[in-house]
Amino acid sequence: MKYVLLLMGNLTDDRCGESEEGPGVEEFMAFDAELERAGVLAGGFGLTDPEEGTSLSKATREAEPVITAGPYAESREFVGGTVVIDVGSLDEALAWAAKCPGAIGGRVEIRPMLDV
């Protein structure tokens, strides 16, 4: 089964992103290499900083979209990237998530992919 590891950060936590306390790019590259060697890496990508994003919302189906520069203002948490793994169980997905550098100072959300 495929699982998406959503790498969540917190804008108020200095440990997220590259800092002395948080994981660096090299750690994420090593994690990806380990996933690839194990034959479970099925995809993924990193994202730019939330400030570089644009938000769009609609109050109703017929409403005009409201477009805002940057992240959703009330949320301090953001998605920093994704990793897609193909493993046999949630327990295996949790074991890989525990090894993910994104869990250091952030959070890794594990979500099964829909099989459509």
N, CA, C and O atoms as CSV, one atom per row, in Angstrom:
chain,resi,resn,atom,element,x,y,z
A,1,MET,N,N,0.840,-1.175,0.000
A,1,MET,CA,C,0.000,0.000,0.000
A,1,MET,C,C,0.887,1.241,0.000
A,1,MET,O,O,1.954,1.266,0.613
A,2,LYS,N,N,0.418,2.263,-0.701
A,2,LYS,CA,C,1.169,3.515,-0.749
A,2,LYS,C,C,0.687,4.459,0.353
A,2,LYS,O,O,-0.509,4.616,0.598
A,3,TYR,N,N,1.668,5.074,1.001
A,3,TYR,CA,C,1.412,6.069,2.032
A,3,TYR,C,C,2.143,7.351,1.661
A,3,TYR,O,O,3.243,7.318,1.109
A,4,VAL,N,N,1.520,8.475,1.972
A,4,VAL,CA,C,2.174,9.770,1.801
A,4,VAL,C,C,2.622,10.236,3.174
A,4,VAL,O,O,1.829,10.294,4.113
A,5,LEU,N,N,3.891,10.564,3.281
A,5,LEU,CA,C,4.412,11.181,4.492
A,5,LEU,C,C,4.388,12.683,4.246
A,5,LEU,O,O,5.154,13.194,3.429
A,6,LEU,N,N,3.518,13.383,4.945
A,6,LEU,CA,C,3.432,14.843,4.827
A,6,LEU,C,C,4.378,15.431,5.860
A,6,LEU,O,O,4.194,15.235,7.061
A,7,LEU,N,N,5.376,16.142,5.399
A,7,LEU,CA,C,6.389,16.708,6.289
A,7,LEU,C,C,5.913,18.078,6.735
A,7,LEU,O,O,5.939,19.039,5.966
A,8,MET,N,N,5.478,18.157,7.988
A,8,MET,CA,C,4.866,19.359,8.526
A,8,MET,C,C,5.865,20.132,9.372
A,8,MET,O,O,6.581,19.559,10.193
A,9,GLY,N,N,5.903,21.437,9.161
A,9,GLY,CA,C,6.735,22.318,9.968
A,9,GLY,C,C,5.877,23.313,10.700
A,9,GLY,O,O,4.668,23.383,10.479
A,10,ASN,N,N,6.496,24.089,11.576
A,10,ASN,CA,C,5.785,25.105,12.342
A,10,ASN,C,C,6.542,26.411,12.203
A,10,ASN,O,O,7.729,26.480,12.521
A,11,LEU,N,N,5.867,27.442,11.733
A,11,LEU,CA,C,6.510,28.727,11.488
A,11,LEU,C,C,7.065,29.368,12.750
A,11,LEU,O,O,7.936,30.233,12.659
A,12,THR,N,N,6.588,28.970,13.923
A,12,THR,CA,C,7.065,29.575,15.164
A,12,THR,C,C,8.195,28.778,15.801
A,12,THR,O,O,8.693,29.162,16.859
A,13,ASP,N,N,8.609,27.683,15.182
A,13,ASP,CA,C,9.640,26.823,15.751
A,13,ASP,C,C,10.936,26.992,14.979
A,13,ASP,O,O,11.005,26.646,13.800
A,14,ASP,N,N,11.959,27.517,15.627
A,14,ASP,CA,C,13.240,27.757,14.975
A,14,ASP,C,C,13.959,26.474,14.572
A,14,ASP,O,O,14.906,26.522,13.787
A,15,ARG,N,N,13.525,25.325,15.097
A,15,ARG,CA,C,14.199,24.073,14.757
A,15,ARG,C,C,13.831,23.580,13.367
A,15,ARG,O,O,14.534,22.733,12.815
A,16,CYS,N,N,12.748,24.087,12.789
A,16,CYS,CA,C,12.328,23.649,11.457
A,16,CYS,C,C,13.206,24.305,10.404
A,16,CYS,O,O,13.667,25.433,10.574
A,17,GLY,N,N,13.423,23.602,9.346
A,17,GLY,CA,C,14.264,24.135,8.284
A,17,GLY,C,C,15.719,23.974,8.665
A,17,GLY,O,O,16.040,23.298,9.643
A,18,GLU,N,N,16.589,24.583,7.910
A,18,GLU,CA,C,18.012,24.431,8.181
A,18,GLU,C,C,18.435,25.350,9.310
A,18,GLU,O,O,18.425,26.572,9.163
A,19,SER,N,N,18.803,24.766,10.428
A,19,SER,CA,C,19.348,25.481,11.561
A,19,SER,C,C,20.244,24.498,12.297
A,19,SER,O,O,20.328,23.328,11.922
A,20,GLU,N,N,20.903,24.962,13.326
A,20,GLU,CA,C,21.774,24.061,14.074
A,20,GLU,C,C,20.991,22.937,14.730
A,20,GLU,O,O,21.500,21.823,14.849
A,21,GLU,N,N,19.756,23.207,15.162
A,21,GLU,CA,C,18.954,22.203,15.846
A,21,GLU,C,C,18.158,21.333,14.891
A,21,GLU,O,O,17.884,20.174,15.201
A,22,GLY,N,N,17.783,21.862,13.743
A,22,GLY,CA,C,16.923,21.146,12.813
A,22,GLY,C,C,17.704,20.395,11.751
A,22,GLY,O,O,18.913,20.576,11.609
A,23,PRO,N,N,17.004,19.553,11.009
A,23,PRO,CA,C,17.657,18.768,9.958
A,23,PRO,C,C,18.044,19.633,8.770
A,23,PRO,O,O,17.387,20.631,8.473
A,24,GLY,N,N,19.106,19.243,8.101
A,24,GLY,CA,C,19.557,19.939,6.908
A,24,GLY,C,C,19.242,19.151,5.654
A,24,GLY,O,O,18.755,18.023,5.724
A,25,VAL,N,N,19.515,19.739,4.527
A,25,VAL,CA,C,19.246,19.113,3.227
A,25,VAL,C,C,19.940,17.759,3.123
A,25,VAL,O,O,19.371,16.808,2.588
A,26,GLU,N,N,21.164,17.669,3.632
A,26,GLU,CA,C,21.918,16.414,3.538
A,26,GLU,C,C,21.200,15.271,4.235
A,26,GLU,O,O,21.227,14.134,3.765
A,27,GLU,N,N,20.553,15.575,5.368
A,27,GLU,CA,C,19.822,14.528,6.091
A,27,GLU,C,C,18.621,14.038,5.291
A,27,GLU,O,O,18.324,12.843,5.285
A,28,PHE,N,N,17.937,14.946,4.624
A,28,PHE,CA,C,16.794,14.543,3.798
A,28,PHE,C,C,17.268,13.739,2.589
A,28,PHE,O,O,16.615,12.774,2.194
A,29,MET,N,N,18.395,14.127,2.002
A,29,MET,CA,C,18.938,13.370,0.863
A,29,MET,C,C,19.342,11.967,1.302
A,29,MET,O,O,19.111,11.003,0.571
A,30,ALA,N,N,19.939,11.839,2.478
A,30,ALA,CA,C,20.321,10.524,2.997
A,30,ALA,C,C,19.084,9.666,3.272
A,30,ALA,O,O,19.091,8.464,3.005
A,31,PHE,N,N,18.029,10.278,3.803
A,31,PHE,CA,C,16.780,9.554,4.060
A,31,PHE,C,C,16.189,9.053,2.747
A,31,PHE,O,O,15.776,7.897,2.659
A,32,ASP,N,N,16.142,9.912,1.722
A,32,ASP,CA,C,15.638,9.495,0.406
A,32,ASP,C,C,16.465,8.346,-0.157
A,32,ASP,O,O,15.914,7.405,-0.728
A,33,ALA,N,N,17.781,8.417,0.001
A,33,ALA,CA,C,18.655,7.352,-0.494
A,33,ALA,C,C,18.379,6.039,0.240
A,33,ALA,O,O,18.387,4.972,-0.373
A,34,GLU,N,N,18.134,6.116,1.549
A,34,GLU,CA,C,17.817,4.912,2.314
A,34,GLU,C,C,16.497,4.305,1.862
A,34,GLU,O,O,16.385,3.086,1.737
A,35,LEU,N,N,15.497,5.144,1.615
A,35,LEU,CA,C,14.216,4.666,1.103
A,35,LEU,C,C,14.394,3.984,-0.250
A,35,LEU,O,O,13.811,2.932,-0.513
A,36,GLU,N,N,15.207,4.600,-1.099
A,36,GLU,CA,C,15.447,4.043,-2.434
A,36,GLU,C,C,16.161,2.693,-2.342
A,36,GLU,O,O,15.777,1.745,-3.027
A,37,ARG,N,N,17.193,2.597,-1.506
A,37,ARG,CA,C,17.910,1.325,-1.326
A,37,ARG,C,C,16.978,0.217,-0.834
A,37,ARG,O,O,17.123,-0.942,-1.221
A,38,ALA,N,N,16.023,0.583,0.020
A,38,ALA,CA,C,15.078,-0.399,0.562
A,38,ALA,C,C,13.984,-0.757,-0.435
A,38,ALA,O,O,13.224,-1.698,-0.206
A,39,GLY,N,N,13.895,-0.016,-1.544
A,39,GLY,CA,C,12.903,-0.301,-2.573
A,39,GLY,C,C,11.499,0.143,-2.229
A,39,GLY,O,O,10.535,-0.382,-2.787
A,40,VAL,N,N,11.355,1.114,-1.306
A,40,VAL,CA,C,10.021,1.561,-0.910
A,40,VAL,C,C,9.694,2.983,-1.373
A,40,VAL,O,O,8.553,3.425,-1.230
A,41,LEU,N,N,10.663,3.700,-1.920
A,41,LEU,CA,C,10.420,5.075,-2.372
A,41,LEU,C,C,9.583,5.049,-3.648
A,41,LEU,O,O,9.972,4.443,-4.646
A,42,ALA,N,N,8.423,5.717,-3.601
A,42,ALA,CA,C,7.526,5.754,-4.753
A,42,ALA,C,C,7.351,7.167,-5.300
A,42,ALA,O,O,6.652,7.354,-6.297
A,43,GLY,N,N,7.968,8.163,-4.673
A,43,GLY,CA,C,7.861,9.536,-5.154
A,43,GLY,C,C,7.993,10.533,-4.027
A,43,GLY,O,O,8.301,10.177,-2.890
A,44,GLY,N,N,7.757,11.771,-4.356
A,44,GLY,CA,C,7.796,12.821,-3.350
A,44,GLY,C,C,8.429,14.078,-3.898
A,44,GLY,O,O,8.994,14.089,-4.991
A,45,PHE,N,N,8.322,15.139,-3.114
A,45,PHE,CA,C,8.899,16.413,-3.518
A,45,PHE,C,C,8.943,17.350,-2.326
A,45,PHE,O,O,8.152,17.226,-1.392
A,46,GLY,N,N,9.872,18.281,-2.371
A,46,GLY,CA,C,9.953,19.335,-1.368
A,46,GLY,C,C,9.226,20.569,-1.877
A,46,GLY,O,O,8.972,20.704,-3.074
A,47,LEU,N,N,8.899,21.457,-0.968
A,47,LEU,CA,C,8.200,22.684,-1.318
A,47,LEU,C,C,9.017,23.900,-0.888
A,47,LEU,O,O,9.840,23.815,0.024
A,48,THR,N,N,8.784,25.014,-1.542
A,48,THR,CA,C,9.427,26.261,-1.151
A,48,THR,C,C,8.818,26.747,0.161
A,48,THR,O,O,7.848,26.166,0.649
A,49,ASP,N,N,9.379,27.801,0.728
A,49,ASP,CA,C,8.862,28.367,1.976
A,49,ASP,C,C,7.411,28.806,1.802
A,49,ASP,O,O,7.014,29.215,0.711
A,50,PRO,N,N,6.612,28.724,2.876
A,50,PRO,CA,C,5.197,29.107,2.788
A,50,PRO,C,C,4.976,30.533,2.277
A,50,PRO,O,O,3.970,30.805,1.622
A,51,GLU,N,N,5.899,31.435,2.569
A,51,GLU,CA,C,5.743,32.822,2.124
A,51,GLU,C,C,5.716,32.949,0.607
A,51,GLU,O,O,5.234,33.950,0.078
A,52,GLU,N,N,6.225,31.952,-0.092
A,52,GLU,CA,C,6.252,31.985,-1.551
A,52,GLU,C,C,4.972,31.416,-2.166
A,52,GLU,O,O,4.817,31.406,-3.387
A,53,GLY,N,N,4.064,30.947,-1.322
A,53,GLY,CA,C,2.829,30.340,-1.811
A,53,GLY,C,C,1.725,31.363,-2.027
A,53,GLY,O,O,1.855,32.534,-1.668
A,54,THR,N,N,0.661,30.901,-2.608
A,54,THR,CA,C,-0.552,31.688,-2.833
A,54,THR,C,C,-1.732,30.832,-2.397
A,54,THR,O,O,-1.790,29.643,-2.713
A,55,SER,N,N,-2.672,31.429,-1.675
A,55,SER,CA,C,-3.851,30.704,-1.206
A,55,SER,C,C,-5.071,31.134,-2.012
A,55,SER,O,O,-5.217,32.304,-2.367
A,56,LEU,N,N,-5.943,30.172,-2.296
A,56,LEU,CA,C,-7.185,30.442,-3.005
A,56,LEU,C,C,-8.311,29.778,-2.238
A,56,LEU,O,O,-8.187,28.626,-1.821
A,57,SER,N,N,-9.409,30.495,-2.046
A,57,SER,CA,C,-10.580,29.914,-1.391
A,57,SER,C,C,-11.845,30.420,-2.071
A,57,SER,O,O,-11.848,31.459,-2.731
A,58,LYS,N,N,-12.924,29.653,-1.890
A,58,LYS,CA,C,-14.234,30.035,-2.424
A,58,LYS,C,C,-15.266,29.759,-1.342
A,58,LYS,O,O,-15.261,28.683,-0.743
A,59,ALA,N,N,-16.154,30.720,-1.084
A,59,ALA,CA,C,-17.189,30.551,-0.071
A,59,ALA,C,C,-18.253,29.558,-0.522
A,59,ALA,O,O,-18.796,28.807,0.288
A,60,THR,N,N,-18.546,29.559,-1.815
A,60,THR,CA,C,-19.528,28.642,-2.386
A,60,THR,C,C,-19.046,28.226,-3.771
A,60,THR,O,O,-18.065,28.764,-4.284
A,61,ARG,N,N,-19.739,27.272,-4.366
A,61,ARG,CA,C,-19.386,26.810,-5.707
A,61,ARG,C,C,-19.439,27.950,-6.723
A,61,ARG,O,O,-18.607,28.027,-7.627
A,62,GLU,N,N,-20.425,28.830,-6.567
A,62,GLU,CA,C,-20.633,29.910,-7.526
A,62,GLU,C,C,-19.806,31.167,-7.218
A,62,GLU,O,O,-19.680,32.044,-8.073
A,63,ALA,N,N,-19.257,31.259,-6.039
A,63,ALA,CA,C,-18.528,32.470,-5.613
A,63,ALA,C,C,-17.248,32.660,-6.412
A,63,ALA,O,O,-16.650,31.707,-6.911
A,64,GLU,N,N,-16.853,33.906,-6.515
A,64,GLU,CA,C,-15.562,34.220,-7.127
A,64,GLU,C,C,-14.452,33.798,-6.155
A,64,GLU,O,O,-14.619,33.924,-4.941
A,65,PRO,N,N,-13.347,33.309,-6.663
A,65,PRO,CA,C,-12.264,32.917,-5.771
A,65,PRO,C,C,-11.629,34.132,-5.084
A,65,PRO,O,O,-11.535,35.216,-5.659
A,66,VAL,N,N,-11.205,33.916,-3.855
A,66,VAL,CA,C,-10.452,34.918,-3.104
A,66,VAL,C,C,-9.003,34.439,-3.093
A,66,VAL,O,O,-8.703,33.347,-2.611
A,67,ILE,N,N,-8.122,35.258,-3.622
A,67,ILE,CA,C,-6.711,34.885,-3.747
A,67,ILE,C,C,-5.888,35.752,-2.802
A,67,ILE,O,O,-6.021,36.976,-2.782
A,68,THR,N,N,-5.026,35.091,-2.012
A,68,THR,CA,C,-4.193,35.772,-1.028
A,68,THR,C,C,-2.746,35.347,-1.223
A,68,THR,O,O,-2.456,34.160,-1.378
A,69,ALA,N,N,-1.846,36.311,-1.215
A,69,ALA,CA,C,-0.420,35.992,-1.297
A,69,ALA,C,C,0.040,35.409,0.030
A,69,ALA,O,O,-0.343,35.891,1.096
A,70,GLY,N,N,0.857,34.380,-0.039
A,70,GLY,CA,C,1.401,33.779,1.172
A,70,GLY,C,C,0.501,32.710,1.748
A,70,GLY,O,O,-0.529,32.369,1.167
A,71,PRO,N,N,0.898,32.178,2.906
A,71,PRO,CA,C,0.160,31.075,3.519
A,71,PRO,C,C,-1.118,31.549,4.188
A,71,PRO,O,O,-1.341,32.747,4.360
A,72,TYR,N,N,-1.945,30.598,4.560
A,72,TYR,CA,C,-3.168,30.882,5.303
A,72,TYR,C,C,-2.770,31.511,6.635
A,72,TYR,O,O,-2.069,30.881,7.428
A,73,ALA,N,N,-3.197,32.719,6.887
A,73,ALA,CA,C,-2.695,33.537,7.995
A,73,ALA,C,C,-2.892,32.915,9.376
A,73,ALA,O,O,-2.011,33.055,10.225
A,74,GLU,N,N,-4.006,32.238,9.635
A,74,GLU,CA,C,-4.264,31.718,10.971
A,74,GLU,C,C,-3.445,30.477,11.293
A,74,GLU,O,O,-3.346,30.106,12.462
A,75,SER,N,N,-2.872,29.841,10.326
A,75,SER,CA,C,-2.142,28.604,10.554
A,75,SER,C,C,-0.651,28.864,10.707
A,75,SER,O,O,-0.052,29.565,9.890
A,76,ARG,N,N,-0.055,28.304,11.746
A,76,ARG,CA,C,1.395,28.407,11.934
A,76,ARG,C,C,2.079,27.165,11.371
A,76,ARG,O,O,3.298,27.148,11.198
A,77,GLU,N,N,1.292,26.123,11.086
A,77,GLU,CA,C,1.844,24.883,10.570
A,77,GLU,C,C,1.793,24.903,9.047
A,77,GLU,O,O,0.873,25.479,8.466
A,78,PHE,N,N,2.762,24.286,8.404
A,78,PHE,CA,C,2.800,24.259,6.948
A,78,PHE,C,C,3.338,22.920,6.463
A,78,PHE,O,O,4.037,22.219,7.196
A,79,VAL,N,N,3.008,22.572,5.227
A,79,VAL,CA,C,3.541,21.372,4.586
A,79,VAL,C,C,4.852,21.763,3.910
A,79,VAL,O,O,4.872,22.632,3.038
A,80,GLY,N,N,5.941,21.120,4.314
A,80,GLY,CA,C,7.249,21.418,3.744
A,80,GLY,C,C,7.609,20.503,2.585
A,80,GLY,O,O,8.506,20.817,1.803
A,81,GLY,N,N,6.922,19.381,2.468
A,81,GLY,CA,C,7.200,18.455,1.384
A,81,GLY,C,C,6.453,17.151,1.605
A,81,GLY,O,O,5.753,16.975,2.602
A,82,THR,N,N,6.615,16.249,0.663
A,82,THR,CA,C,5.971,14.941,0.755
A,82,THR,C,C,6.954,13.857,0.358
A,82,THR,O,O,7.884,14.088,-0.415
A,83,VAL,N,N,6.732,12.688,0.894
A,83,VAL,CA,C,7.443,11.486,0.479
A,83,VAL,C,C,6.377,10.422,0.298
A,83,VAL,O,O,5.535,10.236,1.177
A,84,VAL,N,N,6.399,9.719,-0.829
A,84,VAL,CA,C,5.457,8.631,-1.071
A,84,VAL,C,C,6.227,7.326,-0.944
A,84,VAL,O,O,7.243,7.119,-1.607
A,85,ILE,N,N,5.725,6.449,-0.082
A,85,ILE,CA,C,6.365,5.142,0.099
A,85,ILE,C,C,5.353,4.044,-0.201
A,85,ILE,O,O,4.147,4.234,-0.040
A,86,ASP,N,N,5.850,2.907,-0.633
A,86,ASP,CA,C,5.015,1.746,-0.927
A,86,ASP,C,C,5.477,0.625,-0.010
A,86,ASP,O,O,6.506,-0.005,-0.251
A,87,VAL,N,N,4.700,0.381,1.053
A,87,VAL,CA,C,5.066,-0.607,2.071
A,87,VAL,C,C,3.876,-1.511,2.360
A,87,VAL,O,O,2.772,-1.271,1.872
A,88,GLY,N,N,4.104,-2.547,3.149
A,88,GLY,CA,C,3.077,-3.541,3.400
A,88,GLY,C,C,2.068,-3.207,4.474
A,88,GLY,O,O,1.001,-3.818,4.525
A,89,SER,N,N,2.384,-2.238,5.345
A,89,SER,CA,C,1.476,-1.975,6.460
A,89,SER,C,C,1.702,-0.580,7.028
A,89,SER,O,O,2.704,0.075,6.744
A,90,LEU,N,N,0.739,-0.147,7.840
A,90,LEU,CA,C,0.884,1.120,8.545
A,90,LEU,C,C,2.081,1.065,9.491
A,90,LEU,O,O,2.788,2.060,9.651
A,91,ASP,N,N,2.312,-0.079,10.113
A,91,ASP,CA,C,3.464,-0.202,11.011
A,91,ASP,C,C,4.773,0.075,10.277
A,91,ASP,O,O,5.653,0.745,10.816
A,92,GLU,N,N,4.908,-0.434,9.050
A,92,GLU,CA,C,6.104,-0.154,8.251
A,92,GLU,C,C,6.195,1.329,7.909
A,92,GLU,O,O,7.274,1.919,7.965
A,93,ALA,N,N,5.056,1.933,7.553
A,93,ALA,CA,C,5.042,3.363,7.238
A,93,ALA,C,C,5.454,4.179,8.459
A,93,ALA,O,O,6.208,5.144,8.334
A,94,LEU,N,N,4.965,3.800,9.638
A,94,LEU,CA,C,5.346,4.488,10.873
A,94,LEU,C,C,6.837,4.348,11.163
A,94,LEU,O,O,7.476,5.294,11.624
A,95,ALA,N,N,7.389,3.168,10.893
A,95,ALA,CA,C,8.823,2.958,11.118
A,95,ALA,C,C,9.657,3.874,10.219
A,95,ALA,O,O,10.664,4.429,10.657
A,96,TRP,N,N,9.233,4.029,8.958
A,96,TRP,CA,C,9.951,4.935,8.055
A,96,TRP,C,C,9.755,6.385,8.485
A,96,TRP,O,O,10.700,7.173,8.450
A,97,ALA,N,N,8.545,6.741,8.887
A,97,ALA,CA,C,8.285,8.113,9.339
A,97,ALA,C,C,9.144,8.467,10.544
A,97,ALA,O,O,9.590,9.606,10.677
A,98,ALA,N,N,9.376,7.497,11.422
A,98,ALA,CA,C,10.204,7.748,12.602
A,98,ALA,C,C,11.652,8.050,12.228
A,98,ALA,O,O,12.356,8.723,12.981
A,99,LYS,N,N,12.103,7.562,11.074
A,99,LYS,CA,C,13.462,7.829,10.602
A,99,LYS,C,C,13.574,9.151,9.841
A,99,LYS,O,O,14.680,9.626,9.581
A,100,CYS,N,N,12.448,9.738,9.490
A,100,CYS,CA,C,12.435,10.937,8.650
A,100,CYS,C,C,12.962,12.151,9.411
A,100,CYS,O,O,12.511,12.428,10.522
A,101,PRO,N,N,13.913,12.877,8.821
A,101,PRO,CA,C,14.430,14.087,9.467
A,101,PRO,C,C,13.353,15.140,9.709
A,101,PRO,O,O,13.507,15.985,10.590
A,102,GLY,N,N,12.274,15.101,8.946
A,102,GLY,CA,C,11.192,16.065,9.120
A,102,GLY,C,C,10.483,15.957,10.459
A,102,GLY,O,O,9.791,16.887,10.873
A,103,ALA,N,N,10.650,14.824,11.143
A,103,ALA,CA,C,10.038,14.654,12.459
A,103,ALA,C,C,10.790,15.455,13.530
A,103,ALA,O,O,10.248,15.713,14.604
A,104,ILE,N,N,12.031,15.846,13.240
A,104,ILE,CA,C,12.839,16.608,14.199
A,104,ILE,C,C,12.402,18.066,14.158
A,104,ILE,O,O,12.671,18.771,13.185
A,105,GLY,N,N,11.748,18.506,15.184
A,105,GLY,CA,C,11.272,19.883,15.247
A,105,GLY,C,C,10.026,20.132,14.417
A,105,GLY,O,O,9.538,21.261,14.363
A,106,GLY,N,N,9.507,19.109,13.775
A,106,GLY,CA,C,8.296,19.233,12.977
A,106,GLY,C,C,7.382,18.068,13.280
A,106,GLY,O,O,7.329,17.589,14.413
A,107,ARG,N,N,6.667,17.615,12.279
A,107,ARG,CA,C,5.737,16.509,12.441
A,107,ARG,C,C,5.616,15.812,11.097
A,107,ARG,O,O,5.639,16.464,10.053
A,108,VAL,N,N,5.488,14.503,11.114
A,108,VAL,CA,C,5.255,13.738,9.897
A,108,VAL,C,C,3.867,13.130,9.999
A,108,VAL,O,O,3.602,12.315,10.883
A,109,GLU,N,N,2.983,13.529,9.092
A,109,GLU,CA,C,1.640,12.956,9.039
A,109,GLU,C,C,1.657,11.832,8.021
A,109,GLU,O,O,2.111,12.019,6.892
A,110,ILE,N,N,1.165,10.668,8.414
A,110,ILE,CA,C,1.152,9.495,7.543
A,110,ILE,C,C,-0.271,9.285,7.061
A,110,ILE,O,O,-1.190,9.102,7.859
A,111,ARG,N,N,-0.444,9.313,5.729
A,111,ARG,CA,C,-1.790,9.168,5.155
A,111,ARG,C,C,-1.767,8.105,4.066
A,111,ARG,O,O,-0.935,8.172,3.162
A,112,PRO,N,N,-2.678,7.110,4.135
A,112,PRO,CA,C,-2.784,6.149,3.040
A,112,PRO,C,C,-3.292,6.860,1.781
A,112,PRO,O,O,-4.141,7.748,1.856
A,113,MET,N,N,-2.761,6.456,0.635
A,113,MET,CA,C,-3.238,7.010,-0.627
A,113,MET,C,C,-4.485,6.251,-1.048
A,113,MET,O,O,-4.600,5.047,-0.820
A,114,LEU,N,N,-5.420,6.968,-1.663
A,114,LEU,CA,C,-6.596,6.318,-2.226
A,114,LEU,C,C,-6.169,5.502,-3.440
A,114,LEU,O,O,-5.337,5.939,-4.235
A,115,ASP,N,N,-6.735,4.343,-3.569
A,115,ASP,CA,C,-6.436,3.487,-4.710
A,115,ASP,C,C,-7.522,3.707,-5.759
A,115,ASP,O,O,-8.514,2.979,-5.807
A,116,VAL,N,N,-7.318,4.727,-6.603
A,116,VAL,CA,C,-8.315,5.051,-7.635
A,116,VAL,C,C,-7.743,4.899,-9.011
A,116,VAL,O,O,-8.440,5.130,-9.999
